[in-house]
């Protein structure tokens, strides 16, 4: 149990375009999802916390107009990188916590974004 | 500022030995403690969770928690080359709706 999927697993896009990344909880309902970014050889950086049906809470320094997060259902959250630039190239990972009372967070496999 | 500190390593141990990974945290109100394993280029994988003082064993892994000392550790017995990865300590104050605070991770290398 506690499987989280992400799609796509990797994506290459041109500078100035937008990219949408999906995060799904496959076998549980995720009340809260978290979005992280990780640059090579660096630690995870929390970007935002997403609760189903409400606006995401962004960490300091993360542009909410650039990284659009939607958590429309208990099994799906999306991250859209708008007007992507090469410096947005990174490994984007979501995690989810469920409604079962477990405090554990489960990570998706990540999406590697390359902006050319 | 909530902080989680880990030695970055690399920690090198021979195959079959015990690997000991340590973590300290600054928020005395922390309630939940987790160890994640992250292979290069992959996302973190939850391997242990611990919520109360003492030891918790799961196969070759033992997590130890000492809230008075604000210290949590992970022991890996009979280390295997496949255990070579970065181990992330994560702490959260209370419920699962709270973001994890991660340490920067300890890189473990098990030498065959």
HADDOCK unambig.tbl for C-alpha pairs under 7 A between the chains (distance, minus, plus):
assign (segid A and resid 32 and name CA) (segid B and resid 97 and name CA) 5.82 0.50 0.50
assign (segid A and resid 43 and name CA) (segid B and resid 104 and name CA) 5.25 0.50 0.50
assign (segid A and resid 93 and name CA) (segid B and resid 43 and name CA) 6.86 0.50 0.50
assign (segid A and resid 97 and name CA) (segid B and resid 96 and name CA) 5.81 0.50 0.50
assign (segid A and resid 97 and name CA) (segid B and resid 97 and name CA) 6.81 0.50 0.50
assign (segid A and resid 102 and name CA) (segid B and resid 96 and name CA) 6.95 0.50 0.50
assign (segid A and resid 103 and name CA) (segid B and resid 95 and name CA) 5.72 0.50 0.50
assign (segid A and resid 103 and name CA) (segid B and resid 96 and name CA) 4.12 0.50 0.50
assign (segid A and resid 104 and name CA) (segid B and resid 96 and name CA) 6.27 0.50 0.50
assign (segid A and resid 105 and name CA) (segid B and resid 96 and name CA) 6.93 0.50 0.50
assign (segid A and resid 106 and name CA) (segid B and resid 46 and name CA) 6.87 0.50 0.50
assign (segid A and resid 107 and name CA) (segid B and resid 43 and name CA) 6.70 0.50 0.50
assign (segid A and resid 107 and name CA) (segid B and resid 44 and name CA) 6.37 0.50 0.50
assign (segid A and resid 107 and name CA) (segid B and resid 45 and name CA) 6.81 0.50 0.50
assign (segid A and resid 108 and name CA) (segid B and resid 43 and name CA) 6.87 0.50 0.50
assign (segid A and resid 109 and name CA) (segid B and resid 42 and name CA) 6.61 0.50 0.50
assign (segid A and resid 109 and name CA) (segid B and resid 43 and name CA) 5.26 0.50 0.50
assign (segid A and resid 110 and name CA) (segid B and resid 43 and name CA) 5.87 0.50 0.50
